[in-house]
Amino acid sequence: MVTRHGHLRFPHFRRLLLVGALARFGLAVQAVAATYLVFTMTQSAADVGLLAAVALFPAAFGPPVTGTLMERFCPRKMAITLALTQAAATLVMAALAAEGKLSLGLIYLLIFIGGACFGGLRPLILALFPYTVPPESRGGMDKYRDSINNFTAMIGALASAVVVNDVGEAWAFALAGLTYFALAAVLILARSLQEACDALAATPAEPLREGLAKGLAAPIVRLALLTASIFFLFVAPIENLIPRLATAHGESAMYVGAMVAAFAFGALAASLFGDFFTRTEAGLRRELEWILVAVAFVLVALSLSMSLAIDMALLALLGAATELTLLVMPNLVIIYSPNEVKGRMLGIILMTAALMVGVGTYLFGYLIDSLGLEAVLIGSGVVLLVYALALLSRPLPLPTGSDQLRKPQQGSA
């Protein structure tokens, strides 16, 4: 199979695509098993929220750390080390779960290690992708990459639910650990990826302080960071609290897996069709604002739903909105940041998103235990709607020369 842009003709791209897919599959398997296990152990949404925060806080700081280190060290070798560490932590969870010795504290510790590894691995993969194909073939590669990753996340969630339901959490953790080992093996065997690493290292780096000042000078970039904070504080935590949503329908792990898969399905659909939208500054801003309006109503509808089918449909819409937001905000950064700091600004927006999800998930869990799920969802929808209407009331910027870009080239991401 060859895509419209012919990306699969390039062996480096195929190997790195497999690496990214394995990472998302393993993460989805581990996340469903861990969140379901913690919720069944404690029956507390706050504890599930704390688990997500423990995973996401190190993931938030991984992108800027590895983004800086890969200017000095080989990205491929760094990725191998992180993948092996994550595999070891996950297999330790599997062994302890099998022996009945996996306590809540150990889950948090091992998830923290895995989150740090995944957070560090992600920017390495993203930064290498543009160097796996010739410059003229880089357009559209993000759409294809994200579609594959979202598909494997959906399959991973379903696979984890089946494994947990039929044979237990220990086997799900083992599956995730073996996936991370397979990821490391692909990187070890794919020595040809070293060419992409060498090309990345040849890109001149901007000093940290000057680079940040340049990137944040554009008002639209600052708006993207603010909106990322709002969206990922009030919307994205829903995915990590699905075990609490699933209790309305029963205690089975299959409900959790099905609802996580529905969220991933929405993200998959959005990654396939998200590039149909305009890519001017005004168009990107309006797209983001209407996404926020739509999500506000989805959150309120989710608070009122008592049907599994409706819950899954609404979660698919939230997954689509999250994916579109993740497409729009990096595009704003890529188009309007200076060339020499695009990668660093991309790392900052990924860090902001992960940090806000971690804070929001723990806060949501605490508030749900205190006030109830329905009240928290309605309150979040109202806050989001007020913010979106405030943005819509502001005039759009006048067109600039860079607004003529239909799709940004991904070479410096």
PyMOL commands that set and color helices and strands:
alter all, ss='L'
color gray80, all
select helices_A, chain A and resi 7-9+11-42+45-69+75-98+104-132+135-137+141-167+169-189+191-201+208-216+219-234+237-240+242-246+253-276+281-304+308-336+339-371+373-392+401-404
alter helices_A, ss='H'
color red, helices_A
deselect
rebuild
show_as cartoon
